[in-house]
Amino acid sequence: MKGFTIEQNASEKYIITFIGHDVFDDTCFYYSSSYIVLQARLLGLSYPDYLIYCQSKGATLKGRKGYCTPFWEDKSSCQEVCNLLEKNWQALIKAIKFK
């Protein structure tokens, strides 16, 4: 059950998106925050520290209201972060024994 993927937006920048929504529908697991915060939590970071981590991996931050979002111009740098998130997502799924 895949949790994260990379999407390219209209300005040709890459973003990590969460696609594991069905996990929350099929279980009693409850998540009541922005899915972008889930990325930080999977790495054991606060959201500001996650943004700093993403910047260290080549991301630029965008957004004026709500949560800032990291965008990458380099797909391979974005993929590196996405792979780490996916690895931790799979470990979480296994640890709490989702179907």
C-alpha positions, 0 to 999 in steps of 0.5 A: 500500500503506497503512501507517497508519490511525486507530482509535477505542477504547472510551473514544472516543479515537483511536490510530494503528495500523500496518496495513502488516504484509504488507510484512514478509511479502512481502519479506526486510525484517526488523523486530524491534521494536514497530511503535509504534517504527516510527512514531518511526523514520519521523519520524527520532526516538527513541521518547521524542522521538516521544512528546514530538512527539505530546504537542505535537500534542495527545496524552496518553500512556497505559501502565504496562508496556512502551511508552507509547502516544499517544491523541488526543481530537481526531481531526483532530490524530491525523489530522495525525500519521497523514498525516505517518507515511503520507507517510514510509511511502510514501517508504520503500516507494518508496525500497526498491522493495517490490512 
